[in-house]
Amino acid sequence: MPMVTIIKKGTSVIQMKRLLKEAFSKTPKRNIRQYAGVLKTDVDPLKYQKKMRNEWS
């Protein structure tokens, strides 16, 4: 469930930074390193891209 932070007009920069820092500190940290690497496939990437874009010439 996404968190909503309401910042009203006239709020000082210091208060905005504090509110944003507080909001981001509560979000769970995700490990995206598990997605890093090389995808091994038999499909030629350029041919696949052209097919998806309908760029056959």
PASEKE-971406 format. One line per 5 residues: their letters; for each residue x, y, z of C-alpha. Coordinates in nm, 2 decimals. Example, Ala and Ser with C-alpha at 12.3 -4.5 7.8 and 13.67 -1.06 7.14 Angstrom:
<rs>
AS) 1.23/-0.45/0.78  1.37/-0.11/0.71
</rs>
This chain:
<rs>
MPMVT) 0.00/0.00/0.00  0.16/0.33/-0.11  0.22/0.59/0.15  0.10/0.95/0.09  0.28/1.25/0.22
IIKKG) 0.09/1.58/0.21  0.29/1.89/0.18  0.09/2.21/0.21  0.16/2.54/0.04  0.39/2.75/0.26
TSVIQ) 0.58/2.46/0.41  0.94/2.54/0.46  1.21/2.36/0.27  1.35/2.21/0.59  1.01/2.07/0.69
MKRLL) 0.97/1.92/0.33  1.30/1.75/0.34  1.22/1.61/0.69  0.89/1.48/0.57  1.03/1.32/0.26
KEAFS) 1.32/1.17/0.45  1.07/1.02/0.70  0.85/0.88/0.42  1.14/0.72/0.24  1.30/0.57/0.56
KTPKR) 0.98/0.37/0.61  0.98/0.21/0.26  1.12/-0.14/0.25  1.46/-0.17/0.08  1.46/-0.41/-0.21
NIRQY) 1.76/-0.60/-0.34  1.77/-0.54/-0.71  2.11/-0.71/-0.76  1.93/-1.04/-0.81  1.82/-0.90/-1.15
AGVLK) 2.16/-0.80/-1.27  2.34/-1.01/-1.52  2.30/-1.14/-1.87  1.99/-1.29/-2.02  2.08/-1.60/-2.22
TDVDP) 1.85/-1.66/-2.51  1.85/-1.79/-2.87  1.67/-1.48/-3.00  1.86/-1.22/-3.18  1.80/-0.89/-2.99
LKYQK) 1.80/-0.67/-3.30  1.56/-0.89/-3.49  1.33/-0.91/-3.19  1.33/-0.53/-3.14  1.25/-0.47/-3.51
KMRNE) 0.97/-0.73/-3.49  0.81/-0.56/-3.18  0.83/-0.22/-3.35  0.71/-0.35/-3.69  1.02/-0.21/-3.86
WS) 1.07/-0.48/-4.11  1.22/-0.32/-4.42
</rs>
